[in-house]
Each structure stands twice: as C-alpha cells, then as structure tokens.
Amino acid sequence: MFGRKPKKPNQKFLLEFESQLSDIQDKIDSLVEQSKTSKRDLSQEIGELETELSRLATTVYSNLTIWQKIQIARHPNRPYALDFINGIFSNFQEFHGDRLFGDDKAIVGGPAFFDHQPVMVIGTQKGRTLNENILRNFGCPYPEGYRKALRLMKMAEKFSMPIVTLIDTPGAYPGIGSEERHVAEAIAVNLRDMSALTVPIVSVVIGEGGSGGALGIAVADKVLVLENAYYSVISPEGCAAILWKDRQFANEAAEALQLQASKLVEFGVADEVIAEPFGGAHQDPEQAILNTKNALTNHLSLVCNLSIKNRIAKRYERFRNLGIFSE
C-alpha cells in the first residue's frame, strides 16, 4: 500500500514555501512535548500556535504560484503510480517485458480488478530513494517501456478489459540507448494503435505529464488530472533552456506555459480536475487516492456505456480538435 500520512512536510524534502509552516509546527510539537514532561498546562500557547498555523497555511496554499504547484507535483512524498494501483485496484498482477528487448521498470502494468471489474492498469513509476530512482530511471521510460505498455493494451483488447493509465513522468528518456532503440517510433506506434483500440481508456495525470513521454500512454477517451499535476508539451526547465537559454528561468516558463490543471480543462485537454487534500496529495495520500478512485468510477462508467463505434469516433475527434489556438 502507500506510506503513512506524514504529520508534517518531511524536513529532507521541505518545499521553500512550506518552511514557515514547518517552523510553527516544530514549536507546537515542542510545547506538546514540554507539557507531557513537565506536566504543565500549555494548552493556551499550543492553541494560539495552531490558530496561527491554520491561518498561515490557508494563506500559503490558497495563493500558490504555478511554479509552486509544479513543486508539489514533484514532491517525493506524493503518491506514485503503484500507490494508486494498490489503493484503488485489487489483485493487481504485474507483467514484465516487451517480448523484444527487456523490461523497463519505469512503466508498470498488469491486470487487476476495479470494483470487481477486470481492467488493465498501466502507469509510469518514480522512486523515492536514489536506488529506487535509478531502478525506475527517474520515471523516464525507455522505448521498451512503451512497447510493454502496448503489449498489455492489446492483451486488454483481446479480453475486453477497460484500460486505466496513470501518468507521472518528466518525459521519455532521451539518452543514446533510448534513441538507438527508437523511442520516438515506439511512442508514435502507441499513439496510432491506442487511437484504434476498441476498449475504453481512461488516463489520469497524477504528477508530471511531460510531452510525448506522457502522451505515449494517454491517448484516452477521458483524461483526468490531479489538482496540482501538470501536463505539457515540455517541462518548464526545457522551455526555459530553449527560450531564455537558461534553465534558471523555469519559473517564468511555467507561467508562460500556463501549467495549471484548470487550464487543461479550459483548453479541452482534460475532462476533470481531481481535488487534492489541502496542501497537496503528499499531505494526505489516502484522501488523494480515494478522490481519484471516485473520479475513475464516474468516468469509466460513462465510457463503458458507449458503443465501440461511437467510442472510437469520439476519441479520434477529441485529439483532432485538441486545445485552443489562434492564427
């Protein structure tokens, strides 16, 4: 399952705008400990600090900039794909390998049950520790990852199983080995073949949704996005490196790209923004996972009720008319 709900932001991964909140929480914890050891009544002081903490937290989290939301989307305490899979689905059986080259651990997938309905669930998986991130290649899939995903999707079609994909990747891995094994071709084949699959497909952006690396498993009938997640043609750092010639301008790039979930719905890229717990999914993973399950229930039901012909036609029309633009 997922890890325990953190009592406060982990000091090791404390976001800059959370530092004031952490300082007040430390004072509260210290006073609580003092009241226990000295048996003094410090309830008034503790109450005043808790009121201040609540007020400050409301101010901070109600006025987050786009760049700050991206930092939340990347928070290492945020639930990852396997956390969602274990929290939403039952009897998940992970399958490995693309039957061509090897097994890419940046993409996980296999059959499972969603409220007693068999489904195929596929997701991009990050790691929390250095060793886990090396194992998962920091959530950046190789071409064999996309080929494994497509193998599982075709299996899902064979057995008439709806497909759920969970997206959390900065992008496909751009290294030499990845290029040698044709990562662009692997993504392109996924885009082509997913558009014609007869089974329902629902995708959820749970953290980062970076360019073709995300789209490679996201040609779906419905696209959902968590409140602080982002889905973009390029990362803010990549955009800054191109336009400003300096990755230090990532903040400005994030604003220019309008990397916020509400804009995705406005532009027709996503169908629903899934609410996160106050302060972000890392504050209460269980609630974030429950909210996602509820959204999946609604949208899977809608897509499953469509005829195959209507579903494929709507999926094609969706991507042909994607976004809002002007000339």
N, C-alpha and C positions, 0 to 999 in steps of 0.2 A: 504494500500500500504506500501511501505517501508519508512523509515525515510529520512529526508533531507540529502543531501550530506554534510558531515562535511567539514567545511572550512579548518580545520587542525586537526591532531590527538587529540582526546579528552584527556585532561590532566589527567583525572582519569584513563584512560586506555592507557597511553602513553607507547609504547614499548621502551626498553632501547636504541636501535639504532636509534630511532626517536627523541631523546631528543635534539640533536644539531639542527635538523631541526625546532623543536618547538621553541627553543630559538631565532633563526633568525626570524621566523615568528612573534614571540612576539614583536621583535624590529621593524619589518615592521609595524605591527598594531599600535604600539605606535607612530611611526613617522607619520603615516597617521592621527591618532587622533590629534597629535600636529599641523599638517598642517591645519586641519579644525578649531581648536580652536584659534590658534594664527594667522591664515591666512598667514603663511609663506610658501614660496616655498621650499619644501623639496624633490622635485621630483628626484634630483640627488642622494641624500642619499638613498632614497627608491629604486631607480633603481639599485644602486650598491648592496644593500642587496638582492634584488630579483635575481640578477645575481648570487650572492654567493649562495643563497638558491637553485637555479636551478642546479648549478654545484655540490653542495654537495649532493642534492637529487639523481642526476644521479649516483654519485659515490656510495652512500649508497645502493640504490635499484638495482643497476647493479651487486653488489658483495655480495648479501645476502648468508649467510651460510644456510645449510639445517635446522638447528635449528631455525634460524631467520624466515625462511619460515613457519615453523610449528607454530611459534608465530603469524604470520599473519593469518594462517588458523584458529587460535583460537581467533582472535580479536573480542571483543564483539560488535564492530560497523560493523562487516561483515554481509552481508545479510544472513538471515536464510531461512529455507525451506518455511515458509509462505510468506516471502518477495518475493521469486522467484515465488511462486504459484500466488500471487496477481499481480505480474508484468508481468507474461508470459501468464497465463491462464485467461479465463473469466468464469463467472457464476459458480465458484467453490462452491460446496455444501459439507461441511464437514460431514462425517459419524462417528458415535461413537460406541465403544463397540465391543467385540469379540463374544458376544452371549454365553459366557461360564463363565466369571468371572467378567469383568468390562471394563472400558475404560482407556487405557493408553495414557496420554496426551503427552508422549514423541514421539509418532507416530501420525501424522495427515494424513488424506486422504479422498478422495471422488471424485465423477465425476466432470468434468469440460470440457471446450472447449478449444482446441488449434487450433487457426486459423480456427474456425468453425467446427473442427473435434472433436467429443466426445472422451474423453480419461479418464482414471483413473489415478489420480496423488496421490502419497504416499510419505511422507518424514519424516525424523527424525527432531524434532524441539527442539531447545535450548531456553533458556530465557536470557534476558539481565539484569534484576534486580534479587535480591536474591529471591523475592517472585515468579517471573516468573520461575526461575531455579528450585525452589522447586516444583512448579506445573508441570514442564516438566521433573523433575528428572534429570536435567542437561544433557538432551539429551540422557540418557541411558535407553533404552526400557526394560520393563518387558516382560514376556512371552505373556501376553495378548495383548501387542502391536504387536507382530509378528503374533499372531492369528487374530487380527483385520486386519492387512495388507493382510494376505492370504484370509480372507473373502472378502475383496474388490477386490483382484485379481481374485478370482473365479467369482465374480459378473461381472468383466470386461470381462472375457472369455464368460460368458453367453450372454452378449450383444455385443460381438465382438468389444470391445474397447481396443485400444493400452494402454499400461501401462507405465507411467513415474515415476521413483523413484528418490528422492533427498536425498542424504546421508550426514549426518553431526552428527556423534556420536563417542564418545571415545570408545564405546563398549556397549554391553548389560549389564544390571545391574546385578552384581554378588552377591547380598545380599541374606539373608536366605529366605525371602518370594519368591524371584525370583526362587531360587533353589527348593523350596517346590512346586512351580507351574510348574516346569520342563522347564526352559528356554532353556536348550540345546536341548531338544526334540522339542520344538516349532521352534527353528532355523533349526534343521535338517529336519523337515517336510516341512518348507518353501523351503529349498534347493531342496528337492525331487520334490515337486509339481510345483515349478517355472520352473524347467527344462523341464517339460512336457506341460506347458501352450501353447495353440495354437496361442495366440495373440502376437503381437510384444511387446517387453520390451526394454526400454532404461533407463539406470541408469546414474545419474550424481553425482559425489562426489563433493560437494560444499564447504566442510570444512574438517572435520576429518572423516576418514573412518577406524574405529577401528575394526579389526578382524571379528569374526563371527557376531558381533553386526551390522556391516555394510553389510556383505555378506548375511545376512538373508533377505534382500530386494533387493539384487543386482545380482541375477542370471539372467543376461540380455543378449540380442542379441548384444547390444552395450553398452560400458561403457565409459563415458566421465569424465574428471577430470579437475577442475579449476587449473590454473597455480600454485597457492600456496597451494592447498589442498594436503592431503596425504592419502594413502590407504595402510594399512599394517596389517600383521598378529598380531601385538602387538603395543601398544603405546611405544614411546621411554622411558618413565618412567618405564613401566612394564618390558621392555627389560633390562634396567639398573639395576632394582631390582633383576633380575634373574642372569645376567652375572657378574655384578660388586658388587652385594649385597648392592647397594646404589643408590637411585633414583637421586642423585646429578649428576650422570654420564649420564643423559638423552641426553646431547649434543653429547657425544661420541656414544651413542646408535643410535641416529638419523643418524649419518654419516655411521655407520656400516650397518644399515638397508637400506641405500640409499633412504631415504624417500623424493623423489622428483618426480614431475609429469612426467618429461621426461623419467625417468627410467621405469615408469609404461607402457608407450607405447613401449619402447625398449624390455621389458620383455613379451609383449603381454597381459598384464593385462588390459590395457585401449586402447581405439581406437583413442582418440584425446585429446590433451591438449587445453582447452579453455583459451584464453588470458584474463588476468585481467587488469584493469586500472593500470596506473603507480603507484607503491607504494602499490598495493593490492586492493582487492574488497571493503574494508572498505573506501577507498578514494573516490570512485565513484560507489555506489551501482547500480545506474541506468544503467551505462555502463556495469557493470558485468552481470547484468540480461539480458540486450539486447544481449550481446555476447553469453550467454547461450541459449537464445531463437533461435538465428541464427544456432547454432550448433545442437540444437534439431530438427529444421526444416529439416536440411540436413540428419541427421541420421534416424529420424523417417520415412522419405520418402524412404530411402534405405531399411529399414527393412520391411516396409509395402508392398513393391513390391515383396518380396519373397513369394513363396508358403508356405503353412503351413508345409508340409513335409520337405522342404528344410530349413525352418527357425529353426525347432526343431533339425534337424540333425546338422546344423551349431552351434547352441547353445551348444549342447552336446559335439561336437568336440572341441569347444572353451575351455570349462572347463576341458576336459580331457587332453588338451595339454597346460594348463596354466603355464606360467612362463618359465624361462631358468634356468637350473641347470646342474651340472656335478657330476659325481661319481668318 
